[in-house]
Amino acid sequence: MAAIGWLVSFLVFLGVELAFRCLTSLWFAAGAAGAFIIALTGASMEAQLAGFVAVSFLTLILIRPAAFLFNRHMAGRHRRAGGQN
């Protein structure tokens, strides 16, 4: 039953991310997906919560710098394109 809860959480977080594009929900969606997989193995709720926190934190560490660099790169391209007109 817990697996269904994690799956619903994943879908809700993913929906919020698609609606607002704030990246925070993406971290939690990844954490919920990780907890869902852990729940499918029959692990305890404590293990599922630990997996949720760990995957969310790892996603934060990996995605936030990449998003920052991507935004910086896109801003530079926009400035160069604007200067050529």
Buried (B, 14 or more C-beta within 10 A) or exposed (E): EBBEBBBEBBEBBBEBBEEEEEEBBBBBBBBBBBBBBBBEEEBEEEBBEBBBEBBBEBBBEEBEEEEEEEEEEEEEEEEEEEEEE
